[in-house]
């Protein structure tokens, strides 16, 4: 009887492995548990994202270097996913939680015309918390500017997270080719 139960389990695991192999994962990191506050002053946790495919990135509203390219690129990803009827969430972690309060994030969202039905911006944590999450879960560095500076050195990566909360692939959020690749990869798993 146990062997009969084992066969379907192996079949499911093979199917899951095939999906991941089709999209050529380049990472395998478990996302640390978190519970942060959204632009709407609501809680969002890793548990809330369980069972969902999602794309993560790091940003801040005062960014003048890479975010003005990354946010429109992510918006393009969101629009293409919606056009294709693919259900994936997007989570943007602010690296400047002291400045990026929910009202500041809300204003930023409106400025960029972001559709909040599938995209959430997070804040309300210590810089040390987001630095740890960035480095441990997404294997990317995050640094503050020196005292008095408002610039942060953060990742330009877009990270694909599977329904089990594991980061499986990193894309270049500045590269048009990688934006297309995210869509192609999500078409394979959704």
C-alpha positions in Angstrom: 0.0 0.0 0.0 2.8 2.4 0.8 4.4 1.8 -2.6 1.1 2.8 -4.3 1.2 6.1 -2.5 4.8 6.6 -3.3 4.3 6.4 -7.1 2.0 9.5 -7.4 4.3 11.4 -5.1 7.3 10.7 -7.4 5.2 11.6 -10.4 4.3 15.0 -8.9 7.9 15.7 -7.9 9.1 14.9 -11.4 6.5 17.3 -12.9 7.6 20.0 -10.5 11.3 19.4 -11.3 10.5 19.6 -15.0 8.8 23.0 -14.7 11.8 24.4 -12.9 14.2 22.8 -15.3 12.3 24.3 -18.2 12.9 27.8 -16.8 16.6 27.1 -16.0 16.7 28.2 -12.3 19.9 30.1 -11.4 19.1 30.3 -7.6 17.7 28.2 -4.9 17.2 30.2 -1.7 14.4 30.1 0.8 12.9 33.5 1.6 13.1 34.3 5.2 9.8 34.8 7.0 8.6 38.4 7.1 5.6 40.5 7.9 5.7 44.1 6.7 3.3 46.9 6.0 2.0 47.8 2.5 1.4 51.1 0.8 -2.2 50.8 2.1 -1.0 50.4 5.7 -2.0 46.7 5.8 0.1 43.7 6.8 1.6 41.4 4.2 3.7 38.3 5.2 5.5 35.5 3.5 2.6 33.3 4.6 0.2 35.5 2.7 2.1 34.7 -0.5 2.2 30.9 0.0 0.9 29.0 -3.0 1.6 32.0 -5.3 4.3 32.7 -7.9 5.7 36.1 -7.3 8.4 38.5 -8.4 10.4 40.5 -5.9 12.6 43.6 -6.3 14.2 46.2 -4.1 13.6 49.9 -4.6 13.1 53.3 -2.9 11.0 56.3 -3.9 13.9 58.8 -3.8 16.1 56.7 -6.1 17.4 58.7 -9.1 19.7 56.1 -10.6 18.1 52.7 -11.4 14.5 52.8 -10.0 13.3 55.2 -12.7 14.1 52.4 -15.2 13.3 49.4 -13.0 9.7 50.4 -11.9 8.5 51.0 -15.5 10.1 47.7 -16.5 8.2 45.9 -13.7 5.1 47.7 -14.8 5.7 46.3 -18.3 6.0 42.8 -16.7 2.7 43.4 -14.9 0.9 44.6 -18.0 2.1 41.6 -20.1 1.1 39.1 -17.4 -2.4 40.7 -17.2 -2.7 40.6 -21.0 -1.8 36.9 -21.0 -4.1 36.2 -18.0 -1.2 34.9 -15.9 -1.6 35.3 -12.2 1.6 36.3 -10.5 2.1 38.8 -7.7 4.8 41.5 -7.6 6.4 42.6 -4.3 8.6 45.6 -4.1 10.7 46.0 -0.9 11.7 49.6 0.0 15.3 49.9 1.0 14.6 53.3 2.7 11.9 52.4 5.2 12.5 55.5 7.3 11.4 57.7 4.4 9.1 55.4 2.5 6.1 55.4 4.8 2.8 54.0 3.5 1.6 57.5 2.4 4.9 58.1 0.5 4.6 54.7 -1.2 1.0 55.4 -2.1 1.9 58.7 -3.7 4.7 56.9 -5.6 2.4 54.2 -6.8 0.0 56.9 -8.2 2.8 58.7 -9.9 3.8 55.6 -11.8 0.2 54.4 -12.4 0.8 51.1 -10.7 -2.0 48.5 -10.7 -2.2 47.4 -7.0 -4.4 44.4 -7.8 -1.2 42.3 -8.1 1.6 44.6 -7.0 2.4 45.5 -3.4 5.1 47.9 -2.0 6.4 47.1 1.5 7.9 49.1 4.3 7.8 49.6 8.1 10.9 47.7 9.1 14.4 48.6 10.2 17.1 49.0 7.5 19.0 46.1 9.1 15.9 43.9 8.5 15.7 44.6 4.8 19.5 44.3 4.5 19.4 40.9 6.1 16.5 39.8 3.8 18.3 41.1 0.7 21.6 39.4 1.6 20.3 36.1 3.0 17.2 35.4 0.9 18.1 37.1 -2.4 21.9 36.8 -2.2 22.3 40.5 -3.2 24.1 43.3 -1.4 22.4 46.4 0.1 24.3 49.4 1.4 23.4 52.9 2.7 25.2 55.9 1.5 27.3 57.7 4.0 25.8 59.9 6.7 23.6 62.6 5.2 23.3 60.9 1.8 19.9 59.7 0.5 21.3 57.2 -2.0 21.3 53.4 -1.5 23.2 50.8 -3.4 20.6 48.1 -4.0 20.0 45.2 -6.4 18.6 45.8 -9.9 17.5 42.2 -9.9 13.9 40.9 -10.3 13.6 37.6 -8.5 11.2 34.8 -9.3 9.8 33.1 -6.1 8.0 29.8 -6.4 4.8 28.9 -4.5 6.9 27.4 -1.7 8.7 30.7 -0.9 11.9 29.7 -2.7 13.8 32.2 -4.9 14.6 30.2 -8.0 15.7 32.8 -10.6 17.3 36.2 -10.8 16.7 38.5 -13.8 18.3 41.8 -14.7 15.6 44.4 -14.0 17.3 46.9 -16.3 17.5 44.6 -19.4 14.7 44.4 -21.9 15.8 40.9 -22.8 15.3 39.7 -19.2 11.9 41.3 -19.0 10.8 39.2 -21.9 12.4 36.1 -20.3 10.4 36.6 -17.0 7.2 36.5 -19.1 8.3 33.4 -21.0 9.3 31.6 -17.8 6.0 32.4 -16.1 4.1 31.2 -19.1 5.8 27.8 -18.5 4.9 27.5 -14.9 1.5 29.2 -14.6 
